[in-house]
Amino acid sequence: MRQLVRVAWVLFVALGIDPLAWAWPEERPAQYKFTCKEVQIPMRDGVKLAADLYLPEGPGPYGVIVERTPYDKGDCQSKNAIYFAERGFAVLMEDVRGRYNSPGDFYWFRDEGWGNRQDGYDTIEWAGTQPWSNGKVGTVGLSYSCFNQNMTAVTQPPHLAAMFCSDSASNWYKDLNYAGGVFQTIQANWHLNQGEAAKPVLENIPDQGGYRGTTDSWMSWHARRIERGMGFWESWQSPTLFDIMAHTTYDNYWRNYAPDEHIEKFTVPVYYTSGWYDRYPHSVTKMFNEIRKKSPSQRARQSVKLLIGPWTHGGGRSGQRVVGDIDFGPEAEGKLPVVQVQWFDYHLRGVDNGVMKEPPVRIFVMGINKWRDENEWPLARAVETKFYLTSAKSGSIDSLNDGSLSRQTPPAGDKPDLFEYDPRRPVETIGGDNAIQPAGARDHRPADRKSLTFTTAPMTEDLEISGPGTVDLYISSTADDTDFVATLIDVHPNGYAQQLRQTILRASRRESLETPTPIEPGKVYKLTIPIYPVSNVFQRGHRLRLTVTSSSFPKWLPSHNKFTMDNEAAPWVTARNTVYHDPQRPSVLTVPVTPAK
């Protein structure tokens, strides 16, 4: 059998066919007319939530798809719901508690999971017992409407048959709000956009009505708040935002929003998706692998799937192929609704369409811009490869140091690099998975020039990095706390610096997110910063770069360089931060290199 497989593989290659390549499934045509009306769904505490019910015309019963959203169910105009209804599914688009047509108090995710109110559970059970339902309910949605699926899965509704979950977290503290122990500014913007009694007191944040704002407008706002002595959260009246800013460490408040700590209760098939320029490829990777290992249900373990494209947040559903500056080609155009129909046809309608015979993982490999099927993620065949930071000049960028990355350990006496970090003048965020200002593939050189950079020589052959990595930094600081930001970059032959991944770690969180400890000024510490997963081929002539600095604003709220549980109460302190790279303190980037076939 192995010999036959080997012969088939060689034949495919000889014919110019990639045996691991993948194409989007064929779209099933719209076949059903439907009606739509608003219905009231009773919750266990007597509150009735508003939902639009899309029902195909015909005798039924139907498999049911539920999406629960804080962004307005759409008054029977939801494109996603219409797409499913036209293909024979009953669809419920529900306003979550306290939003739009649903009464009650809105407090993010409080009523979605395993608390006294379980709105997700109650909605699914109502849907599964209606006369037009065949008793099989699937859930769908991205971002908020994915995370509430993860929360609801823990409650194990009997009629829940499958989930399709895109672009969201496994743990609301660790994955987004305080990744690396640093507050991510998008959360303040998000709460303002929900109209959660949010009233600007001193100054609006940039582009309050739209999510993003330009980097320049954010920098101007940052300067104004420093001038006026204004704390970050003091600008608004928002109970949820107040709680977020009050709980800066990982405590019991955040464990209420940690479905990753309850994987043993995930018992239905889940299809997870995200994008390399979204905030959550590491989150969906974690959920995928944890369910495979820990779910008590063999069906759930064997059925969980993972798909990651080149997109920004929500780009897989919108058909995105141009991500920032780069057109990733027609293969990148997301067609997630087609995949969702295929998934729910199998799990809700019993159609044997072959979806469960497909490999469990599909990734888009940037650089060569191709989809590839895999049996696991991260890849078992990847080789952990070390690139050491050195002071040798790369000649690639006029940064603070223009250092190099080398496969060889640094030479004896390699001098450390020192830079000054003034939180009143942070380095700007450029592209990546940022949701405050334009995201995606952007030229990172303006930020690189204000940072430490370590760059390889041009590649003599293609190099594929697929999976998560780490950066071990030996550092010291004149402050008792500070941040370190690591950015992975593909440098094109013309110098364009394509940002791939960016992560952060507050030095006081180096050992624990629960019980931070300060650093002693002048003492050398080893920090391990995760590099979230990516898949990219650094083509011949390109370079690999690691950029190191202490801020990326407006993505993250700048550290005041003072150890405290309340960053905003601390005085502004300028820190002199040092990165060491010598044989005794070998700072190193470790990444998974995928061998060429």
C-alpha positions in Angstrom: 0.0 0.0 0.0 2.8 2.4 0.9 4.4 1.7 -2.4 1.2 2.5 -4.3 0.8 5.8 -2.4 4.4 6.6 -3.2 3.9 5.8 -6.9 0.7 7.9 -7.0 2.5 10.9 -5.4 5.3 10.7 -8.0 2.7 10.5 -10.8 0.8 13.6 -9.4 4.0 15.6 -9.3 5.0 14.5 -12.8 1.7 15.7 -14.1 2.1 19.1 -12.4 -0.5 18.3 -9.8 0.1 19.2 -6.1 -1.4 16.3 -4.1 -1.7 18.5 -1.1 -3.3 21.4 -2.9 -7.0 22.3 -2.2 -9.7 24.2 -4.0 -12.9 25.6 -2.6 -15.9 23.2 -2.8 -18.5 23.7 -5.5 -21.2 26.0 -4.4 -24.6 24.5 -4.0 -27.2 26.6 -5.8 -30.0 28.4 -4.1 -33.1 26.2 -4.4 -35.6 27.5 -1.8 -37.9 30.4 -1.3 -38.4 31.4 2.3 -40.4 33.6 4.7 -39.0 35.7 7.6 -40.6 37.1 10.7 -39.4 38.2 14.1 -40.0 35.7 17.0 -39.6 36.0 20.8 -37.5 33.3 22.4 -38.0 32.7 26.1 -35.0 32.5 28.4 -35.0 30.8 31.8 -35.3 34.1 33.7 -38.5 35.1 31.8 -36.8 37.6 29.4 -37.6 37.0 25.7 -34.9 37.6 23.2 -35.8 38.8 19.7 -34.7 36.7 16.7 -35.5 36.7 13.0 -36.7 33.3 11.8 -36.0 32.5 8.2 -38.1 29.4 7.1 -37.8 27.7 3.7 -41.1 27.1 2.0 -42.1 23.5 2.1 -43.1 20.8 4.5 -39.9 20.6 6.5 -38.7 19.8 9.1 -35.3 21.5 8.6 -31.9 21.6 10.2 -31.5 24.9 12.1 -28.6 27.3 11.9 -28.4 29.8 14.8 -26.3 33.0 14.9 -26.4 35.2 18.0 -25.1 38.7 17.5 -24.6 42.1 19.3 -24.4 43.8 15.9 -28.1 43.9 14.9 -29.8 40.8 13.5 -30.8 42.8 10.4 -34.6 42.9 10.4 -34.9 39.9 8.0 -32.2 41.4 5.7 -29.2 39.4 6.9 -27.2 38.2 3.8 -25.7 35.3 5.7 -29.1 34.1 6.9 -30.7 34.5 3.4 -27.8 32.4 2.0 -28.5 29.5 4.3 -32.3 29.8 4.0 -32.1 29.6 0.2 -30.3 26.3 0.6 -32.9 24.6 2.8 -32.0 25.6 6.4 -34.2 27.2 9.0 -32.2 30.1 10.3 -32.4 32.1 13.6 -30.6 35.5 13.7 -30.9 36.6 17.3 -30.0 39.9 19.0 -28.2 39.0 22.2 -29.5 40.2 25.5 -29.6 44.0 25.8 -28.8 44.7 22.1 -31.2 46.2 19.5 -34.6 44.4 19.8 -33.7 42.2 22.7 -34.4 43.5 26.2 -32.2 43.3 29.3 -28.8 44.6 30.3 -25.9 44.0 27.9 -22.7 42.8 29.5 -20.3 41.1 27.2 -20.6 37.2 27.3 -21.9 37.2 30.9 -25.1 35.4 29.8 -23.6 33.2 27.1 -21.9 30.5 29.1 -22.2 28.6 32.3 -23.6 31.3 34.6 -27.1 31.7 36.1 -28.4 32.8 32.7 -27.5 30.6 29.7 -29.0 32.4 26.8 -27.1 30.3 24.2 -28.3 27.0 25.7 -31.9 28.3 26.0 -32.0 29.5 22.4 -30.6 26.3 20.9 -33.0 24.1 22.9 -36.0 26.3 21.8 -34.8 26.0 18.2 -34.4 22.2 18.5 -37.9 21.6 19.8 -40.0 23.6 17.3 -42.3 21.8 14.8 -40.3 23.1 11.8 -37.0 21.8 13.3 -35.6 18.3 12.7 -33.9 18.5 16.1 -30.4 19.2 14.8 -29.1 22.7 15.5 -25.9 24.2 14.3 -24.3 27.5 15.4 -22.4 29.9 13.2 -20.7 33.3 13.4 -17.4 35.2 13.7 -15.7 37.2 16.4 -18.3 37.9 19.2 -20.6 35.3 17.5 -17.8 32.7 17.6 -16.7 33.3 21.1 -20.3 32.9 22.4 -20.4 29.6 20.6 -17.4 28.4 22.6 -19.0 29.6 25.8 -22.3 27.9 24.9 -20.6 24.6 24.0 -19.4 24.2 27.6 -23.1 24.0 28.6 -23.7 21.1 26.3 -27.2 21.8 24.8 -28.7 18.4 23.8 -29.9 19.7 20.4 -26.5 21.2 19.4 -25.2 19.1 16.6 -22.3 21.2 15.1 -20.5 24.5 15.2 -18.8 26.7 12.7 -16.7 29.2 14.5 -14.5 31.9 12.9 -12.0 34.6 14.1 -12.3 34.5 17.9 -10.6 33.7 21.1 -10.1 30.6 23.3 -9.5 32.7 26.4 -10.6 36.4 26.5 -7.8 37.5 28.7 -4.8 35.7 27.3 -5.8 35.9 23.6 -6.9 39.5 23.3 -7.6 41.8 26.2 -4.2 41.3 28.0 -2.2 39.1 25.6 1.3 39.1 27.2 -0.1 41.1 30.1 -0.6 44.3 28.1 -4.0 45.9 27.4 -5.1 45.9 23.8 -6.6 49.2 22.9 -9.2 47.7 20.5 -11.3 46.7 23.5 -12.0 50.3 24.5 -13.0 51.1 21.0 -15.2 48.0 20.8 -17.2 49.0 23.9 -17.7 52.5 22.6 -19.1 51.2 19.3 -21.6 49.1 21.2 -23.1 52.3 22.7 -22.7 50.8 26.2 -23.6 54.0 28.0 -20.3 55.3 26.6 -20.1 59.1 26.8 -16.9 60.8 26.1 -16.0 63.0 29.1 -12.8 64.7 27.9 -11.8 63.7 24.4 -13.2 61.2 21.9 -10.8 58.5 20.9 -10.0 58.7 17.2 -12.8 57.8 14.9 -15.2 56.8 17.7 -17.9 55.9 15.3 -15.9 53.6 13.2 -13.3 51.3 15.0 -10.2 52.4 13.4 -8.8 55.9 13.1 -5.4 56.7 11.6 -2.1 56.2 13.4 -1.5 60.0 13.4 -4.9 60.7 15.0 -4.2 58.1 17.7 -0.7 59.6 18.4 -2.3 63.1 18.7 -4.9 61.7 21.1 -2.2 60.0 23.2 -0.3 63.3 23.4 -3.4 65.2 24.5 -4.3 62.7 27.3 -0.7 63.0 28.6 -0.9 66.8 28.6 -4.2 66.7 30.5 -3.1 64.0 32.9 -6.0 61.8 31.7 -6.2 58.1 32.4 -7.2 55.8 29.6 -10.6 54.6 30.9 -11.5 57.9 32.6 -12.7 59.2 29.2 -15.8 57.0 29.2 -18.6 55.7 31.3 -18.7 52.0 30.6 -19.2 49.3 33.3 -17.6 46.5 31.3 -14.6 48.6 30.3 -14.2 49.7 34.0 -14.1 46.0 35.0 -11.6 45.1 32.3 -9.3 47.9 33.4 -9.7 46.9 37.0 -8.7 43.3 36.4 -5.2 43.6 34.9 -4.1 40.1 36.0 -5.5 36.7 35.2 -8.0 36.2 38.0 -11.5 34.6 38.6 -13.2 37.5 36.7 -11.4 36.3 33.5 -12.0 32.6 34.2 -15.6 33.3 33.5 -14.5 33.9 29.9 -12.2 31.0 29.5 -13.8 28.2 27.5 -10.3 26.7 26.9 -10.4 25.7 30.6 -13.5 23.5 29.9 -12.4 21.6 26.8 -13.6 18.3 28.4 -17.2 19.6 27.8 -16.8 20.1 24.1 -18.7 17.1 22.6 -19.9 18.2 19.1 -18.0 18.7 15.8 -16.5 22.2 15.4 -15.0 23.8 12.3 -12.6 26.6 13.3 -11.3 29.3 10.9 -9.2 32.4 11.0 -6.7 34.4 9.0 -2.9 35.1 9.3 -3.7 38.8 9.6 -6.4 38.2 12.2 -5.8 38.3 15.9 -6.8 34.6 16.5 -4.9 32.0 14.5 -3.2 30.9 17.7 -6.6 30.8 19.4 -8.3 28.5 16.9 -5.1 26.4 16.7 -5.3 25.9 20.5 -9.0 25.0 20.4 -8.5 22.6 17.5 -5.7 20.7 19.3 -7.2 20.7 22.7 -10.5 19.2 21.4 -8.5 16.6 19.6 -6.7 15.6 22.8 -9.2 16.2 25.6 -12.8 15.9 24.3 -14.6 12.9 25.8 -16.4 12.4 22.5 -14.6 10.4 19.9 -16.9 12.0 17.3 -15.8 15.5 18.4 -12.1 14.5 18.5 -12.2 13.0 15.0 -14.4 15.7 13.4 -12.8 19.0 14.5 -11.4 21.0 11.6 -9.2 24.0 11.1 -8.8 26.4 8.1 -6.6 29.5 8.1 -6.3 31.9 5.2 -4.3 35.0 4.6 -7.1 37.3 5.7 -7.7 40.0 8.3 -10.6 39.8 10.8 -13.7 38.6 8.9 -11.9 38.4 5.6 -12.8 34.8 4.9 -16.5 35.5 4.9 -16.2 38.7 2.8 -14.1 37.2 0.0 -10.9 39.1 0.7 -7.9 38.5 -1.5 -6.2 41.9 -1.2 -4.9 42.0 2.4 -3.2 45.4 3.1 -0.7 46.0 0.3 -0.6 42.5 -1.1 -2.9 40.7 -3.5 -2.7 37.1 -2.6 -4.4 36.0 -5.8 -7.8 34.4 -6.7 -7.2 31.3 -4.5 -7.3 33.5 -1.4 -10.8 34.8 -2.1 -12.6 33.5 1.0 -15.8 31.4 0.3 -16.6 30.4 3.8 -20.4 30.4 3.3 -19.8 27.6 0.7 -17.8 25.6 3.2 -20.4 26.3 5.9 -23.2 24.9 3.8 -21.1 21.8 3.1 -20.4 21.4 6.8 -24.1 21.8 7.9 -25.4 19.7 5.0 -23.5 16.8 6.5 -24.2 17.5 10.2 -27.7 18.9 10.1 -29.2 17.3 7.0 -27.3 14.0 6.8 -25.9 14.5 3.4 -22.8 12.3 2.8 -20.9 14.9 0.8 -17.4 13.7 1.7 -16.6 16.6 4.0 -15.5 14.3 6.8 -13.2 12.4 4.5 -11.1 15.5 3.8 -7.9 16.2 5.8 -8.6 18.1 9.1 -6.4 21.1 8.4 -6.2 23.5 5.5 -3.7 26.4 5.5 -2.9 29.1 3.0 0.8 29.3 2.4 1.7 33.0 1.8 4.6 33.7 -0.5 3.6 31.0 -2.9 -0.1 31.8 -2.3 -1.4 28.3 -2.3 -3.8 26.3 -0.2 -2.5 23.1 1.3 -4.1 20.2 3.2 -2.4 18.9 6.3 -3.1 16.2 8.8 -2.1 18.2 11.8 -1.2 21.8 12.9 1.5 22.6 13.8 3.3 20.4 11.3 5.0 17.3 12.6 7.6 17.4 9.8 8.6 21.0 10.6 12.2 21.4 12.0 12.7 23.8 14.9 15.4 26.2 13.5 17.3 28.8 15.5 18.4 32.2 14.2 20.7 34.0 16.6 20.7 37.7 17.1 24.1 39.3 16.5 25.5 42.8 16.2 26.9 42.2 12.7 25.6 44.7 10.2 23.0 43.3 7.7 23.1 46.4 5.5 19.3 46.1 5.0 17.8 48.9 7.1 18.8 52.2 8.8 17.4 51.0 12.1 18.8 51.7 15.6 21.4 48.9 15.1 20.9 47.1 11.8 21.8 43.8 13.4 21.8 40.3 11.8 20.2 36.9 12.3 22.6 34.0 11.9 22.4 30.2 12.1 25.6 30.4 14.1 25.8 31.3 17.8 26.9 34.8 18.4 30.7 35.4 18.8 32.4 36.1 22.1 32.3 39.7 23.0 29.3 40.5 20.8 28.1 43.9 22.2 24.6 44.3 23.4 22.1 46.8 21.9 20.6 49.6 24.0 17.7 51.8 23.1 15.6 54.4 24.9 11.9 53.9 25.4 9.8 56.9 26.2 6.1 55.9 26.6 5.0 59.4 25.7 6.5 58.8 22.2 5.7 55.2 21.4 6.6 53.4 18.2 3.6 53.3 15.9 1.7 50.1 14.9 1.8 49.4 11.2 -0.5 46.7 9.8 -0.6 43.2 11.0 -3.5 41.9 13.0 -4.3 45.4 14.4 -8.0 46.3 14.4 -7.6 50.0 15.3 -6.1 51.3 12.1 -5.6 49.6 8.7 -4.5 46.0 9.2 -2.9 43.4 6.9 0.4 43.3 5.0 1.9 46.7 5.3 5.5 48.1 4.9 6.9 48.0 8.4 10.1 50.1 7.6 8.9 53.3 9.4 8.6 51.4 12.6 11.8 49.3 12.0 13.8 52.5 11.7 12.9 53.4 15.3 13.6 49.9 16.6 16.3 47.2 16.9 16.3 45.0 13.8 18.0 41.7 13.2 18.0 40.5 9.5 19.3 37.5 7.6 21.3 37.7 4.4 19.1 37.2 1.3 17.8 33.7 1.0 19.7 31.5 -1.5 16.7 29.2 -1.8 13.1 29.3 -0.7 12.5 28.9 3.1 9.1 28.0 4.4 8.1 28.9 8.0 4.9 27.3 9.0 3.7 27.2 12.6 4.3 29.0 15.9 7.7 30.1 17.1 9.4 31.9 20.0 11.9 34.6 20.7 14.2 34.3 23.7 15.5 37.7 24.6 18.1 38.4 27.3 17.3 41.9 28.5 17.8 44.4 31.2 16.2 47.8 31.9 16.7 50.9 34.0 13.0 50.5 34.9 11.3 47.9 37.2 8.9 47.0 34.5 8.7 47.5 30.7 7.4 45.8 27.6 9.2 44.0 24.7 7.6 43.7 21.3 8.7 41.1 18.7 7.8 41.4 15.0 8.4 38.8 12.4 9.0 40.3 8.9 9.5 39.1 5.3 11.9 41.6 3.7 11.4 41.7 -0.1 14.3 42.3 -2.5 13.2 46.0 -3.0 13.3 46.5 0.8 9.6 46.3 1.4 9.1 44.9 5.0 6.0 42.8 5.1 4.8 42.4 8.7 3.8 38.8 9.4 3.3 38.5 13.1 3.7 40.8 16.1 3.5 39.9 19.8 4.3 41.5 23.2 5.3 40.6 26.7 5.4 42.8 29.8 8.5 41.9 31.7 6.6 41.6 35.0 4.5 38.9 33.4 7.5 36.8 32.4 6.7 34.0 34.8 3.0 34.4 35.5 -0.1 36.3 34.3 -1.7 35.7 37.7 1.0 37.0 40.0 3.3 39.5 38.2 6.7 40.4 39.7 8.9 43.4 39.0 12.3 43.2 37.5 15.4 44.6 39.2 16.8 47.5 37.3 20.1 46.6 35.7 19.7 42.8 36.2 19.6 40.5 33.2 16.5 38.4 32.6 15.5 35.9 29.9 12.1 36.7 28.4 10.4 34.2 26.1 8.0 35.9 23.7 5.7 33.7 21.6 5.5 34.2 17.9 1.9 33.3 16.9 1.5 30.8 14.0 2.0 31.8 10.4 2.7 30.1 7.1 4.9 32.0 4.7 7.6 31.1 2.1 10.5 33.5 2.2 11.4 33.3 -1.4 14.9 33.3 -2.9 16.3 36.9 -2.5 14.0 37.7 0.4 15.2 38.1 4.0 13.9 37.2 7.4 13.8 40.0 9.9 13.1 40.2 13.6 12.3 43.7 14.9 12.5 44.3 18.7 11.2 47.4 20.5 9.1 48.3 23.6 5.9 49.6 22.2 3.4 49.3 19.3 0.7 51.9 19.6 -2.2 52.1 19.1 -2.4 48.3 19.1 -1.3 48.1 22.8 -1.5 50.7 25.5 2.1 51.8 26.3 3.7 50.7 29.5 4.5 53.6 31.9 7.7 51.6 32.7 6.6 51.3 36.4 5.6 48.1 38.1 2.0 48.5 39.2 -1.3 46.6 38.9 -2.8 49.9 37.5 -0.7 51.0 34.6 -2.7 54.2 34.2 -2.0 55.3 37.8 1.8 55.2 37.4 4.0 58.1 36.4 5.5 58.2 33.0 9.1 57.0 33.1 11.6 56.8 30.3 13.4 53.4 30.3 16.8 52.5 28.8 16.4 48.9 27.7 19.2 46.5 26.6 19.1 43.3 24.5 22.1 41.0 25.0 23.4 38.5 22.4 26.6 36.8 23.3 27.6 33.1 23.9 26.5 33.4 27.6 23.3 35.2 26.8 22.3 34.0 23.3 19.1 35.8 22.3 17.5 33.7 19.6 14.5 33.4 17.3 13.2 29.8 17.0 10.9 29.1 14.1 9.5 25.9 12.4 11.1 25.4 9.0 9.2 23.1 6.7 11.5 20.9 4.6 11.0 21.1 0.9 9.5 17.9 -0.6 
